[in-house]
């Protein structure tokens, strides 16, 4: 079992939650609720795992707040 970090945003046009796994090509999905997004991302990861070993191309570090 592996653990992944997802970045989640909400689309202002559709109201859908959009998420992606940083550094994981193809690791993105959307959902009408956060739970649906979580399930969809998990399914995407399972499908990517079927193609072979997952290779994370970068490491999620965090977020920063900027005041400009």
N, C-alpha and C positions, 0 to 999 in steps of 0.2 A: 504494500500500500504506500502511495506517495502523497505528499502534500504540495499543493500549488497555491500561489497567491494570485488573486484576480483583481484587476482594476475595474471598477464599476462606475458607470456614468448613466445619467438619465437623459434621453433624447428629448429636447423641448418640442420638437415637431410631432413625434409619435407618442410620447409618454412612456416608451419602452425603456427598460433597463438594458444597457449594452455593456458587455464585459469582455475582457481579454486577459490572457495569461502572458505577462511580459516575457519576451524572449522565446516564446513557443510559437513558431510559425503555424498558422491555421487554428490556433487556440483562441477562438473568439465566438461569441454567440449573443443572443438577446432573449428577453422574456418579458412578459407582462407584469410579473411580480419578481421580487428578489429570489423567492424559492424556485420559481420556474427558471430563472436565469441560472441559478446554482445547478439545477438538474440538467439543463441544456449544456452548460460548460462541462459538467462531469461526463456527459455522453460524448461530447467532442473529444475529451481527453481519452476516453476508452477507445474511441474509433482511431485516434492517432496512435495509441499504443498497439493496436492490431497491426499497424503498418511496420512495426519494429520498435527498437529502443527510442525513447524520446530524447531529443537533444535540446537542452535549454541553451539558447544562444546568448543570453545575458541574465544578470541577476537583479531582481527587484530590490531596490535599496530603501525606498520610502518616498514621501512627498515633502514638499517644502512650501511654505506660504511666503509670498513676496509682496512687499509694499512698495509701490512705485509712485 
